[in-house]
Amino acid sequence: GGRRKAMPKLLYTLITVPKLKKMLKECHLSAQGSRDQLVRRHQEFTHIYNAQCDALNPKS
């Protein structure tokens, strides 16, 4: 089947702004805003993405 692999949790303090913007663009998200906004945007996307992975691939 088309299993989606969950995105790993990241240590955002170790990620540079240019790297963060690249990651957002790869997820088709806006790379505009402050560093805090970029981090929050990626965290929210990761949370939603991983929740959908869990829904598509129940662990039980």
C-alpha positions as CSV (number, residue, x, y, z in Angstrom):
1,G,0.0,0.0,0.0
2,G,0.9,3.7,0.0
3,R,2.2,4.0,3.5
4,R,3.3,7.5,4.4
5,K,6.3,7.6,6.7
6,A,5.8,9.9,9.7
7,M,8.0,12.9,9.8
8,P,10.6,12.9,12.6
9,K,10.5,15.4,15.5
10,L,13.1,18.0,15.0
11,L,15.3,20.1,17.3
12,Y,14.4,23.4,15.7
13,T,17.1,25.3,17.7
14,L,19.7,23.5,15.6
15,I,18.2,24.4,12.3
16,T,19.3,27.5,10.5
17,V,16.7,29.9,9.0
18,P,17.8,29.1,5.3
19,K,17.4,25.4,6.1
20,L,14.0,26.0,7.7
21,K,12.8,27.9,4.7
22,K,14.1,25.1,2.4
23,M,12.2,22.5,4.5
24,L,9.0,24.6,4.3
25,K,9.2,25.0,0.5
26,E,9.7,21.2,0.2
27,C,6.3,20.9,2.1
28,H,4.8,23.5,-0.3
29,L,4.4,25.9,2.7
30,S,5.1,29.7,2.9
31,A,8.7,30.5,3.8
32,Q,7.7,34.1,4.8
33,G,7.8,35.5,8.4
34,S,10.0,35.5,11.4
35,R,12.0,32.5,12.6
36,D,9.4,31.8,15.3
37,Q,6.6,31.8,12.6
38,L,8.6,29.5,10.4
39,V,9.2,27.0,13.2
40,R,5.5,27.1,14.3
41,R,4.4,26.6,10.7
42,H,6.6,23.6,10.2
43,Q,5.7,22.1,13.6
44,E,1.9,22.5,12.8
45,F,2.4,20.9,9.4
46,T,4.4,18.0,10.9
47,H,1.8,17.5,13.6
48,I,-1.1,17.4,11.1
49,Y,0.9,15.2,8.6
50,N,1.8,12.7,11.3
51,A,-1.8,12.6,12.6
52,Q,-2.9,11.7,9.1
53,C,-0.3,9.0,8.9
54,D,-1.6,7.5,12.1
55,A,-5.2,7.6,10.8
56,L,-4.1,5.9,7.6
57,N,-2.0,3.3,9.4
58,P,-3.6,2.5,12.7
59,K,-1.1,1.1,15.2
60,S,-3.5,-1.5,16.6
